[in-house]
Amino acid sequence: MKKILTTLFAICLILLFTACWSGSQTHGIENQTPIPNTGGGTNISAPMISGDFPTYDSIAHLTSVATYVIRGEVLDERVENLNVSIPPENEEQDTGMYLESHYRIFTVYRIKVLEVFQGDTSTGDIIEVRLLGSQLDDDHLPSADHTYFTIGDNLVLFLQASALEHLPPFLVNPTQSTYRIVVPTEGLTALGVNEELESISPKNDLTLTIGDLQQIADGTLGNNSR
C-alpha cells in the first residue's frame, strides 16, 4: 500500500511540473513585443498592418494618377493619430459617428521640395507626406507595405493629394512611388537619360530613369514607358 501511495505521489508531481512548464512557455509566446519595420529587413513573425492598393504597370500609368512628382529631402518625422473619416455632406447625413471612429496611426514626414516634375508646388516649399503605421513606437504596428523614409534622404516621390484637406498627401502606391537619388553637383542634367534610380522598396517592379523624369517634367512621357 505504501509503495502504491509513493508511486501516485511521484506521478502527481511529474504532471504538476509539466503543466507549469507548458503554461510558462505559452505565456512567453503570447506576450512577444511587436518588432517595428525599419526598412532594413522585417521579422516575419512580427505583427504588421497591410492594405490593398492599386498597382501600376508603367511609370506613365503611375504618373497619370499622381498629384505631385517631386524630388525632395526628408527633414524630420513624427507619429500622429489622424482622423481619416469622411465628414457628411450635409446636416441630414450627420450622425456624429465619424468624429470618433476612424482614427489611424501615421508616420508623417516633412519634405523640402528640391525639384518639381509635376504638380502645383514650388522648389523650396516644405510639404508633409504620410505613411500608414509607425516604425518608431512599439505601441503601434508598422506597415508591411511601406518602406519608411530615412531623415536626410534625397528622394523622388509620386504623391496623391488627400480628399480630406486636413490630411497630408500619401504615396500613390506604397512600393512603386519612392526612389532614392544621388544628384551630382552639376545637377540632374549631368546624369544620362538611361541612369536608373534606386527604389527604396525591394518589392518594386517598376524602373524609373532620369529620362522618365525629364519627360514627366515636359509632359511628353508616353504610355509605352516602363
C-alpha positions in Angstrom: 0.0 0.0 0.0 2.9 2.4 0.9 4.5 1.7 -2.4 1.3 2.5 -4.3 0.9 5.8 -2.5 4.5 6.7 -3.1 4.1 6.0 -6.8 0.9 8.0 -7.1 2.6 11.0 -5.3 5.5 10.9 -7.8 3.2 10.8 -10.8 1.3 13.8 -9.4 4.5 15.8 -9.0 5.6 15.0 -12.6 2.2 16.1 -14.0 2.2 19.3 -12.0 5.7 20.2 -13.1 4.9 19.5 -16.8 1.7 21.6 -16.6 3.6 24.6 -15.0 6.4 24.4 -17.6 3.9 24.3 -20.5 1.9 27.3 -19.2 5.1 29.3 -18.8 6.1 28.6 -22.4 2.7 29.6 -23.8 2.7 32.9 -21.7 6.1 33.8 -23.2 4.9 33.3 -26.8 1.7 35.3 -26.4 3.5 38.3 -25.0 6.1 38.9 -27.6 6.7 42.5 -28.3 5.9 43.6 -32.0 9.1 44.3 -33.9 9.0 47.6 -35.9 9.9 47.6 -39.6 12.9 49.9 -40.1 13.2 49.2 -43.8 16.3 47.0 -43.4 14.5 43.6 -43.2 11.4 42.5 -41.4 10.9 39.7 -38.9 8.2 37.6 -40.5 6.7 36.7 -37.1 6.2 40.4 -36.1 2.6 41.6 -36.3 2.1 44.2 -39.1 -0.7 46.0 -40.8 -1.3 45.8 -44.5 -3.8 47.1 -47.1 -5.0 46.7 -50.7 -3.5 49.3 -53.1 -3.8 49.7 -56.9 -0.6 48.7 -58.7 0.6 50.3 -61.9 2.2 48.6 -65.0 4.4 51.6 -66.0 5.9 54.8 -64.9 3.5 56.6 -67.2 0.5 55.0 -65.6 1.9 55.8 -62.1 2.4 59.5 -63.2 -1.1 59.8 -64.6 -2.5 59.2 -61.1 0.0 61.3 -59.2 -0.9 64.8 -58.0 2.7 65.6 -57.4 6.0 64.2 -58.7 8.8 65.8 -56.8 12.4 65.4 -55.7 12.8 66.3 -52.0 14.9 66.0 -48.9 13.4 64.3 -45.8 13.8 66.8 -42.9 12.1 65.0 -40.0 9.3 62.7 -38.9 6.6 62.3 -36.3 4.0 59.8 -35.3 0.4 61.1 -35.3 -3.1 59.8 -34.7 -5.1 61.2 -37.7 -8.8 61.3 -38.4 -9.4 59.6 -41.7 -13.2 59.6 -41.7 -15.1 61.5 -44.4 -17.5 64.1 -42.9 -21.1 64.1 -44.0 -22.0 66.3 -47.0 -24.9 67.9 -45.1 -26.6 68.1 -41.7 -29.2 65.4 -42.6 -26.4 62.9 -43.1 -24.5 63.9 -39.9 -24.8 61.1 -37.3 -21.7 62.3 -35.4 -20.2 58.8 -35.5 -17.3 59.7 -37.9 -15.8 62.1 -35.3 -14.8 59.3 -33.0 -14.5 56.1 -35.0 -11.9 56.4 -37.8 -8.5 57.4 -36.4 -5.3 55.7 -37.6 -1.7 56.0 -36.7 0.6 57.5 -39.4 4.3 58.4 -39.7 4.3 62.0 -41.1 7.4 63.3 -42.8 8.3 66.9 -43.6 9.9 67.1 -47.0 11.8 70.0 -48.5 10.9 70.3 -52.2 14.2 70.4 -54.3 12.7 69.9 -57.7 9.2 69.7 -59.2 8.4 67.5 -62.1 4.6 67.6 -61.8 2.1 69.3 -59.6 1.3 72.7 -58.0 4.2 73.2 -55.6 7.5 75.0 -55.8 11.1 74.5 -55.1 11.8 75.4 -51.5 8.3 74.5 -50.3 8.0 72.3 -47.2 5.3 69.7 -47.6 4.2 66.7 -45.5 3.8 63.1 -46.6 2.0 60.4 -44.5 2.8 56.7 -44.4 0.4 54.3 -42.6 1.7 52.8 -39.3 4.8 53.6 -37.3 8.4 52.3 -37.1 9.1 54.4 -34.1 6.7 53.3 -31.4 6.3 49.7 -30.2 2.7 50.5 -29.2 1.7 50.9 -32.9 2.1 48.4 -35.7 4.3 49.1 -38.7 3.1 48.7 -42.2 4.0 45.6 -44.2 3.6 47.6 -47.4 5.7 50.7 -46.8 9.4 51.1 -46.5 9.8 54.0 -44.1 12.0 57.0 -45.1 15.3 57.9 -43.6 16.0 61.5 -42.4 18.4 63.2 -44.9 17.4 61.0 -47.8 17.1 62.6 -51.2 14.0 61.0 -52.8 11.8 61.2 -55.9 8.2 60.8 -54.7 5.0 60.1 -56.6 2.3 61.6 -54.3 -1.5 61.8 -54.3 -3.4 64.6 -52.6 -5.9 63.5 -49.9 -9.6 64.1 -50.4 -9.6 65.5 -46.9 -8.0 68.9 -46.6 -6.5 68.2 -43.1 -4.6 65.1 -44.2 -1.2 65.3 -45.9 -0.6 63.7 -49.3 0.3 60.0 -49.5 2.2 57.7 -51.8 0.3 56.7 -55.0 1.5 53.1 -54.3 3.5 52.2 -51.2 6.0 50.1 -53.1 6.2 51.8 -56.5 6.3 55.5 -55.6 9.7 56.2 -53.8 13.1 56.3 -55.4 16.5 57.3 -53.9 18.7 59.5 -56.0 22.3 60.9 -55.6 22.5 64.2 -57.5 25.9 65.4 -58.7 26.9 69.0 -58.0 26.2 69.8 -61.7 22.5 68.7 -61.2 20.4 66.0 -62.8 21.4 67.1 -66.3 24.9 65.6 -65.6 23.3 62.2 -65.4 22.5 60.2 -68.6 18.9 59.7 -69.6 19.2 56.0 -69.1 20.5 56.4 -65.5 18.2 54.3 -63.2 17.1 55.5 -59.8 17.2 53.1 -56.8 13.8 52.1 -55.5 13.8 52.1 -51.7 11.3 49.2 -51.8 12.6 45.7 -52.7 9.1 44.8 -53.9 9.1 47.4 -56.6 8.8 46.1 -60.2 9.0 49.5 -62.0 12.2 51.1 -63.2 12.5 54.9 -63.1 15.2 56.7 -65.2 16.4 60.2 -65.5 14.9 60.3 -69.0 11.5 59.4 -67.5 11.8 62.4 -65.1 12.7 64.7 -67.9 9.6 63.5 -69.9 7.4 63.9 -66.9 8.6 67.5 -66.5 7.9 68.4 -70.1 4.7 66.4 -70.3 5.9 64.0 -73.0 6.0 60.7 -71.1 4.2 58.2 -73.2 2.1 55.2 -72.2 4.8 52.9 -73.5 7.2 53.8 -70.7 8.4 51.1 -68.4 
